[in-house]
Amino acid sequence: MAKNNTLLFLSSENCRLKIKEIANLNRSSSQRIKYNLRNLERKSLINLPYSIFDYSYFGLILFKVYFKWTYVSEKDKNKIIKELKENGYVVAVYELEGEFDLVVEIEAPNPSRFNKTLKQIVTNLPSLSNYRILLNIVTHIYPRKYLAKEEEIISQVPAEIVIGGDREIEEFNEKAMILLQNLRLNPKTRLSSLAKAADLNIRTVSKLFKELKQRKIVRGFKYNLNTEELKINKSRLFLKLHNLTPEREEEMQQYFLKTKEIIQMHKTVGDWDLELDIESFEKVKIRRLTVEIREQFKDVIMNFNIIEFYKQYLRYYLPEFLFKAKEEKKE
């Protein structure tokens, strides 16, 4: 495996990984790694660093809204993206090519709040009036194993991160919320800088950071990949299931976990039961994998659809309103 792909894997799977650690794993010098990382960032091959938090511990529900718009100009599209990014309940925005044009992920404390937010979006942006809604139940995040085949490299990151699902809502004090907000906005920032930004003692920040990871609130730190520039094909496979037994479901999950091109699996409620995010340098591999999944699980797959990803514009795992609400409460 080429060293640049190994570097891409390590940096994108953990944007907080120290240069010295990457250099040791990549069998290269720290100076060379530092230069190559800056190059990846400068060319925006890795971009939009983000922290992975388990939103379910905050009593939040994740909804995905798939929009189909009539033709919009590039200027109008940019206005739409800008307004969506400024919405305090929106945590992700990405563009697709196919049946749907845009996906907006919204986190809200209840369906009523989500409905109000969606109606506000549609009212302000009439070109987004045609849409479908999915309720996201749980997400399984897998490493991009197709980038690094060496087990020594792959083992440096968790084999699976699970967020969402049925969790007990937890309480977070003011210091924890300050730290979480700073991690949300600056995933790469070192603890000393976080302490300064949060106006907290470094020992307090270090202890809080460790506790939040142990409690599985903070799950990871990643980069988004510029798949278009990197010539990586990315698609989302939608599956409608039936006659699914617990045993068959477990077999499916193990299959997804072991398949290196599958980078995320989402359990949903709505028109589809599962979403699979698939990436590969070879488009034909996605095609073959789709056929293989349909064949392997033909007894439980009732229907399917596949759509290509185009571009990611926003990626958070906690919404802005959560922190503003705390600030308003304090005032």
Secondary structure, 3 states (H helix, E strand, C coil): CCHHHHHHHHHHHCCCCCHHHHHHHHCCCHHHHHHHHHHHHHCCCEEEEEEEECHHHHCCEEEEEEECCCCCCHHHHHHHHHHHHCCCCEEEEEEEECCCCEEEEEEECCHHHHHHHHHHHHHHCHHHCCEEEEEEEEEEECCCHHHCCCHHHHCCCCCCEEEECCCCCCCCCHHHHHHHHHHHHCCCCCHHHHHHHHCCCHHHHHHHHHHHHHCCCEEEEEEEECCCCCCCEEEEEEEEECCCCHHHHHHHHHHHHHCCCEEEEEEEECCCCEEEEEEECCHHHHHHHHHHHHHHCCCCEEEEEEEEEEEEEEECCCCHHHHHHHHHHHC
